[in-house]
Every structure is written in structure tokens, then in C-alpha cells.
Amino acid sequence: MEAGSATTGSGRLNWRIWAVVPVLLLALAVGAVVSSGSSLVELVGTNPPPADEFDIRRVEFSQGEIRIVVRNPQPDDLTIANVNVDDAIVPYTVDGPTTLGRLRSSTIVVPFDWVENDPITVGVTSSTGIETVEEIPAAIETPQPSVEGFFGYALIGVLVGVLPVALGLLWLPALRQASPVWLATFMAFTAGLLSFLGVEALSEAFQLQALLPAALGGAGLVLLGVALSFLGMTALSGALTRGTAATGLTLALLIAVGIGLHNMGEGLAIGASFALGELQLGSFLIVGFMIHNVTEGLGIATPIAKSKTTLLALVGLVLVAGAPTILGAWIGGYTTNEVLAALFFAIAAGAAFQVVVEVGRYVARNAPGGLRSGHAIAGFIAGIAVMYVTGLLVG
């Protein structure tokens, strides 16, 4: 018996050793490729050298000063040679290194008496003579954290996220009187609504990812966010329902979570537009998103139409779906991080797609005729169509 146990232990040890062997061999192979430098690539051809351009990430304005945040997206070092404002070379200082390694950033500080609301162009030239230009349509002072601004962004979040969802929940009394067929239609409508939001968030994530240097993850960053969110929402659903299908308040909560993650992205867009001085765009986004989001309350109300729900629970659902817009507006207004923005929209997409699965299960189980019924198909298409039409006001 002891000999058998020893053999089993030895077998387990051998299994662990063999499990590590492929990883070690891969590390050796990758190390050989890296150490070979460009000699391996030269066997099949050569690529043209990349343009020695900086990446201007942000331009900030304060009294008598312009701050330009630049990053080096190139594999080789880049040196800041000179700075132009409206095609004129200007004096500057650098908060950080003048020579930037790959993906390193510095802030260029330019003493300049800019004129409010006037267009302005800034350019940063590398030591090889390549200039990167950024055009600002209207120069305004960059918002700084303040009590007034804090509450201003919060009010915008309430108007865009909380208020429309609350208004949408006012359809709840009418839904309580609806027949099972119409309830199934509205549930399918919710699935269409969430499908649109998921695709919209995924598209936004890929657009933001395309602006990032390839070294920051490429499309894999977006897919990672989608997978983490989808699986996380699946785990949440399992914990709330203990393995059964989501219904009633639980399903409404899942829908609210998915909508809330998407609405945070909307707040992010609005806050960033104001921070960058695009005031007209920001105001337009507020009105467009208000109209766009009112149907989200209908999607949250439908699962609880035939169940008793307290006022406190309804308030909680409104806050879960709408309050993240406030957080998004704060983040967009006071910070800028393209990696987190792309990852966040990917997370919103994954959450929306997972809730679509939950809603689909509900419709398949409760709708007369299941997913193939005309009411379910028409409701799903109507959800997409309504979100598309109202989305035109934002686009």
C-alpha cells in the first residue's frame, strides 16, 4: 500500500513537471526571437521606419498657460525639439523627461496668453523634424475640481441617467394591466433594447481601442473586458437566483445593472466633451441621451409588472441604472484615460449581452409561443428600432 502511494505521489510530481515543460520551452523560444533583434525579420523583408510623431493626448488651458500632454507611441525614443502655437515657435518647459521612451509621457508647459473661445493650433516637433499638430476649435479654461463643478456634473448625471429611467418606470401601472402576450412583447422589447446598447458599447470600445498604441493590447483588451463582464454577470445571476432562471425583481436588477454600466459610458462622453471645451456637443448629448434613455425604464419595469414591489425597491432600481451616469460624468470631466475608457465600454457590452441571455430565457419560458412567436420577434425588432431612432438624436 505504501509503495502504491509512493508511486502515485511520484506520478503526480511527474505530471506537474511535464505541465511546466511547454511553458519553459516557449519562454526559451521567445527569448531567442527577442535576442535576435531584426535579423529574423530581415530574412523575409523590411518594414519602413515609423514616422517619428508624438501622440498628443490632451491640451489643457489655464490663465496665461497651455499644458500639452504628449506620449511616445513609437518603439524608439523620441525627443521633443520645439513647440508651435498657431504656427509660431514658442518657449516652453517640460514637466518630465524631454526624451521619451516607448509609451512614456511628459507634459509640455507653454506660457501663452490665449484668447477664450478662439480657435488655436498647437504642434510638437520631434528631433527628426516631424511635427504632430492638434487643432482646438475653441480655447476655454480647463475645468478644475471644485464644489460647483462637482455638483454641476452630478446634476447632468441625474438629468441624463436617473430622471429618464424614473420616468420610464411610470409605465409600471399600465404594464400591470397588460395581458401575458403583451408582457412577453415588452420583455422581447427589452432584449432588443439591450442588444442595441451592447452593440453600441462594443463599437465604442473598438473605436477607442483603435486610437491606442498596439502595445496596449489591441482588440484583446476589448475582448477581455467583454469576457470578464459577461462571466461576472453570469456569476451574479447565479448567486441571486441560486441556479434557477432569473425572474421578477432579480431579472429587473440584472437589467438595471447592465443599463447602469452603459449609462456610465454616456456620462463619460458628456463629461469629456465639456472638459475639452466642446460645450455645444455636450449640451446636445444631454438632450439626446435624455430622450434615448427613457425607454430603459420600460425595460426595467416589465419583469416586475406582475409582482409586488415596494417603493424602496423601485428607487433602488432607478439608482442602479441611472446613478452610474453621475460617476461617468465626474470621470470624463476630470480625468482622461483611454485604456480605461475602452475597457469600460467593453465591460458594458459584456453585461448587456449577458442580460439579453437572461431575458431570452424568460421569454422562452413564459411567452405564449416562446421565442418564435410573432409577438416576441416583433418586440425584439421594435426595441432595436426605437433605440436606433432615438440614438439618431445623439449621433
N, C-alpha and C positions, 0 to 999 in steps of 0.2 A: 504493500500500500504506500509506504514511504517512497519507494523507488518510483512508483507511478506518479506520485505527487511531484517528485523532483523532475521527472520527465515533462510533466505538464507545465511546471514553472519555467523550465528551460525553453519549452516551445513558445510560451508567451513572450519570453525575452527575445527569442529569435524573431518573432513576429514584429516586435517593436523595432528591432534593428532594421529589418527589411523595409519597414514603413518609412524609415528615415533616409534610406539609401537614395531613392529618387530625388528627394529634396537636396541632398548633398551634391549629387551629380549635376542637378540643374544649376546649383549655385556655382559649381566649377565651370560649367559651360558658359553661363552668363558672365562670369569673371573673365574668361578667355576672350569673349567677344568685346567686352568693355576695354580690356587692356590692349586689344589690337588696334584701337583707335579707328582711323579712317581707312586703314589698309584693306579691311574686309569689304567696305563699300566700294572702294576703287576697283575691285575685281569686276563689278557689273556696271560701273559708270559713276559719274559725279553729279551732284546737285549744284545749282547756282548758289552762291553765298546769300544768306538772308539780308534784306535791307536793314541797315543799322538805324532803325527807328525806335524811338521810345513809345511807351504806351501812356498817354495822358489819362489818368484815372479820375481826376476831379480838379475843378478850378473853383477856389473859394475867394470871396471878396470881403474885405473889411476896410475900415476907414483908412484911406491912403495906402492900401497894400493889396497885392494879389498873391495868393498862395496856389502853386501848381503842384499837384501830386503826380509824380511820374514813376513808371515801373519799367524795368528792362525785360521784355519778353523773349530776347534773343539768347541763344546758347553761349555766346561770347560776351565779355564785359563791354559795357558802353559807358562813355564819358560825356558828361554834359559840357558842351563847348560854349554855347551862348543862348540867350533867350530873347525873343522878339515879342513886342506888343504892338499890334496894328502895323506890322512890317517895319518897326523901328527897334534896333538893338537897344536893350535897356540893362542897367546894372542889376545885379541880383546876388543873393546869398543862398546857400544850400543848407537846409536843416537835415543833415545826414551826409553820407559819402557822395562825392562828385562822380566817382567811377562806380557803377552799379554792376554787381554780378547778376547771374540769371535769376529772374523773378524778384530781385531786390528793388526796394522803393526808396525814394527820397522826396522831400518837399522843397520846392524852389520858392523862395520869398522874394517878391519884386516890389520895391517901393514905387507906387504909381498912383497918381490922382485920377482915378477913373470916374466917369460920369454916370450917375444912376440912370438905368433904363436905356442907355446907349448900347448898341452892339459893339462887341470887342473881339479881337482875334489874338490868341497867344500861340507862340511857336517855340519849340525846344529843339535845338540843333545838336546833333552828336558830333564827336571829334572827327568823324569821317565826312561831315558836311551834309548829312541827311537831316532834313527838318520835319518834325511832327507838328501839325497845326490843329488847333481846336478853336472852333468858332462858337461864341456865346451870343445868342440873339439879343439878350438884354441883361446888362450887368446890374445885379442887386446884391445888397449885403447878405452874406450867408447867415441863415438863422443860427443863433447860439442858444444853448439850453437856457430856458427861462421859465418862470412860472406862467407867464402869459402864453408863450408858445406851447408849453406842456398842455395847458387846458384847451388851447386852440386846436391842437391835433386830436385831443380826446373828443372834442365836440364834433370834429369832422368824422371820427370813427363812429360816433353814435349816430350821426345822420346817415352815414353810408351803410353801416352794418346793423346796428341794433334796431333803429326805427323801422327800416323796411321789413325785417324779419318779424317784428312785433305786429306790424300792420298785416302781414301775410297770415299770422296766426288768428286774425279776426275772422278768417273763413271757417274756423272750427265749428261754430254753431250750425252753419249751413251743411258742413260735412256730416254732422251728427244725424241729419235728416236724410242723407243720401242713401240710395239703395246699394246693396253689395256690388252690383255691376259697376256703378259709378265710383264707388270707393276703389275698386280694382283699377279702374281707368286712371284715377288720380294717383294711385301708387305707381302705375306704369309711367305716368307723367313725371313723378319724382325720379324714377330711374332714368328717363330721358334727360331731365334737368341735370342730374349728377353726372351722366355720361358726357354731356356738353362741358360741364365745369372741369371734368377730369381731362378731357382732350385739350381744352383751353389752357389749363395749368401745365400740361405736358408740353404743349407747343411753346409756351412762355419759357419753360425750363430749358428747352433745347436752344431757343434763341439767345438766352443769357449765357448758356454754356458755350455757344459758338464764339462769343466775344472773349472768352478766356483763353490764355495760353494752353497749348495742348498738354503741357506738363502737369496741368492741374486736374487732369482726369478724363477730359473729353466726355463722350457720351456715357461712359461708365459711371461718372458722378451722378448723372440723372437717373440711370437705371438702378443704382444703389439706393437712391432716395425713394424711388417708387417701390422697390422690393421691401425696404425696411418699413415703410409706411403701411403697405398692404399687409405684411405679416404682423405688424404691430396692431393694426385694426382687427385683424383676424383673432389675435390673442385676446384683445379687449372684448370682442364679441363673445368668444368662448367663456371668458371669465364672467361676463354679465349674464349669459344665458345658461351656463353650466352644460354646454354641449348641445343644447336644443336650438331650434331656429329662433331668430330674434323676432319679437312681435311687440305691439303696443309701445309703452314708454321706452323700452330698451331699444327698439328699432328707431324711434324718434330721436333718442340720444345719439345713436350712431350716425344718423343723418345729420344731426346738428354738428357733431364733431367734424365730419367731412366738409360740411359747408363752412364751418369756422376756420379750418385750415386754408381753404380757398380765399375766404374773405380777408385773412391776414395778408395775403398777397395783394389784394386790391388796395388795402391800406398802405402797403409798402410802395405801390406805384404812385398813389396820391401824395404821400409824404415826400418821396424823391422828386416829384415834379415841382413841388413848392420849394424844396431845398435847392434845386438847380435853377430857380428863377422862372420856371415856366408856369406863371400864375394862371394864364388863360387855360392852359391844358389841365391844370389841377382843378380849377373850378368846373370845367366841362366834365372831368372824370367824376366829380362828386354827384352831379345831376344824373349822369349816365348810370353810374353804379346804383344810385337810389332806385331808379326805375327797374334796373336789371335784377335787383336783389329781392324785390317784393314777392316774387313767386317762390322764393326759398322758404318763406314761412308756410306756404301751402304744402310744400313737400314735408315739412316737419309735422304739420298738423294732421295729415292724413292717417298715419299709423295709430294715432290716439283718438280717432273720431268715435270709436265705439267703446272706449274705456273711460273710466272715471279718472280725471286728472285734476290735481289741486292747482290753485293759482300760483303757489310757490314753485311747483314743477314747471309750469309754463314760463315763468320768469327765468328759471334756470336754463331752459332750452333756448330762450332768446339770448341770454348772455353767452352760452356756449357757442352759438352760431354767429352772434354779432359782435361781441366784445373783442375777439381777436383782431378786428379791423382797427381798433384803437392802438393795440400793440404794434401792428404793422405800420400805422401812420407815424408812431414815435420812432420806430427803427428806420423807416425810409427818410424821415425828416432830419435825423441827427447823425446817422451813420451811413457808410457805404461799404458794402462787401459783396462783390458779385458772386463769389463762390457760395456764400450762404444763401444768397437770393436764388440762385439756380437750384441749389439743394432743397430749399424750402418749397419752391413751386413743384419740384418732383415729389416731395412728400405729400403735398396737397393732391396731386394727381393720383398717387397710390391709394390715399384714403378714399377719394371719390370712387375709384374703381371697385374697392372692396365693399363699399356700401351699396353700390349697384348690384353686386352679387347677393347681398343680404336682401335687398328689395326684390330682386328677381325670384329668390326662394319664396318670399312671402306671397308674391303674385301667383307663382306656380301652384302654391298650396291652397290659396284662398279664393282666387278669381274664378268665376264660372267659365269653364273652358280653358283655364290655365294660361300659359304664356302665348298660346296660339290663338287665343280669342281675338276677335276684331277689336273689342274694347281695349285690350291690353296693348295691341300693336298701335292702335290709333293714339292712345295715351302716351306711349313712348315717343312716337314721332312728334306729337304736339309739344311734349316737353322740350325736345331739341329745337323745334321751330320757334317756340316762344323765347327761349334763351338766345337763339340766334338773332331774332328780330330786335329784342331789347339790347342785345350786345352791339348792334349797329350804332346805337346812341353813344356807346363808349368808344368804338373803333374810330 
